[in-house]
Amino acid sequence: MGSDNKVYVERMFECAPEALFEWLTKPELIAQWFGPEGFSTGRIKNTIEEGGSYQIELRKNGKVVFEIYGEYVEINKPIGIKFTYTYNGLDNPPPPSVVQFRIFEAKSGQAMLSMLQEFEVETPDFATRTKAWKFMFERLFQLI
């Protein structure tokens, strides 16, 4: 689902919202699920506080290909985070965006995660962005 500048993905997880929040914010956990298919994470820097920053290296065949970086705009533990999202190192990167994760307790032991990525301008590759987020959410689901 999306419009000309938004990507939206949601997924149910078999865990409490507090546990899901940890998977979204702790570098050692982010390293296990983040990145599009065929990529792994390299160095992850993360200062999880409003105004704090993050940086995630994405590798292919052991070499850094690009990185994602940004700043935390809103932290509302355990129900959500909002952060800027910028690509560095790609020849033709998507435009900067803001990503918002919201976590809802569905029922005891289950949490719904919704992700909204809103780009500053229209981006032509929604299918790629949506596919990447769905892949990451599936990998995260398998880990939890």
C-alpha positions in Angstrom: 0.0 0.0 0.0 1.4 3.5 -0.7 0.8 6.8 -2.4 3.2 8.8 -4.4 5.5 9.5 -1.4 4.5 6.9 1.3 5.2 3.3 2.0 3.1 1.4 4.6 3.7 -2.1 6.0 2.3 -3.8 9.0 2.9 -7.2 10.6 1.7 -9.2 13.7 4.4 -10.6 16.0 4.2 -13.2 18.7 5.7 -11.1 21.5 4.9 -8.3 23.9 5.2 -4.7 22.7 8.2 -4.2 25.0 10.1 -7.0 23.4 9.4 -5.8 19.9 10.6 -2.3 20.9 13.9 -3.8 22.0 14.3 -5.6 18.5 13.8 -2.2 16.9 16.3 -0.2 19.0 19.2 -2.4 20.3 22.1 -2.6 17.8 22.8 -6.3 18.5 19.2 -7.1 17.7 18.9 -4.8 14.7 21.9 -6.5 13.2 20.0 -9.8 13.0 17.1 -8.6 10.9 17.8 -5.2 9.3 18.6 -4.9 5.6 17.1 -5.9 2.2 17.4 -9.4 0.8 21.0 -10.3 0.0 22.5 -7.8 2.5 23.8 -8.0 6.0 24.6 -5.3 8.5 28.1 -4.1 9.3 28.8 -1.5 12.0 25.7 -0.1 13.8 25.9 3.1 15.9 22.8 4.0 17.8 22.0 6.7 20.4 18.4 5.9 21.2 17.1 9.2 22.5 15.2 12.1 21.0 17.8 14.1 19.0 20.1 11.0 19.1 21.4 9.6 15.8 21.9 6.2 14.2 24.0 4.8 11.4 23.7 1.3 9.9 26.2 -0.1 7.4 24.8 -2.5 4.8 27.1 -5.1 3.3 27.0 -7.5 0.4 29.7 -10.2 0.1 31.4 -8.7 3.1 31.9 -5.3 1.6 30.1 -2.1 2.7 27.7 -1.1 -0.2 25.8 1.7 1.5 24.6 3.0 4.8 21.4 4.3 6.3 21.6 7.1 8.8 19.4 9.6 10.6 18.2 11.2 13.7 15.5 10.2 16.2 12.6 12.6 16.2 10.4 10.9 18.7 10.9 8.0 21.2 7.8 6.7 23.0 8.8 3.4 24.6 7.3 0.8 24.1 4.8 2.0 21.5 6.8 3.8 18.9 9.7 5.6 17.4 10.0 8.2 14.6 13.3 9.0 12.8 14.8 10.5 9.7 16.0 8.0 7.1 18.7 8.9 4.6 20.7 6.7 2.2 24.4 7.3 1.7 26.7 5.5 -0.8 24.2 4.6 -3.6 24.6 6.0 -7.1 20.9 6.9 -7.3 19.6 6.8 -3.7 15.9 7.2 -2.8 15.1 10.7 -1.4 15.3 11.3 2.3 12.3 10.2 4.3 10.9 9.9 7.8 10.1 6.5 9.2 7.5 5.9 11.9 7.2 2.6 13.8 4.0 2.1 15.9 3.5 -0.9 18.1 0.1 -1.9 19.3 -0.7 -4.7 21.7 -3.2 -6.9 19.8 -3.9 -9.4 22.5 -1.8 -10.9 25.3 1.5 -12.1 23.8 1.0 -10.4 20.5 2.0 -7.1 19.1 1.2 -5.4 15.8 4.0 -3.3 14.2 3.1 -0.7 11.6 5.7 1.1 9.6 5.1 4.3 7.6 7.9 5.7 5.5 7.1 9.1 4.1 9.5 10.5 1.5 10.2 14.3 1.1 9.3 14.0 -2.6 7.8 11.4 -4.9 9.9 8.3 -5.3 9.5 5.9 -8.3 10.5 2.7 -6.5 7.7 1.9 -4.1 7.8 -1.7 -5.0 11.4 -2.0 -4.0 10.9 -0.1 -0.7 7.8 -2.2 0.2 9.5 -5.4 -0.7 12.6 -4.5 1.4 10.4 -3.7 4.5 8.3 -6.8 4.1 11.4 -8.9 3.8 12.9 -7.3 7.0 9.6 -7.8 8.9 9.5 -11.5 7.8 13.1 -12.0 9.0 12.3 -10.3 12.3 9.2 -12.5 12.7 11.3 -15.6 12.3 13.7 -14.4 15.0 11.2 -13.5 17.6 
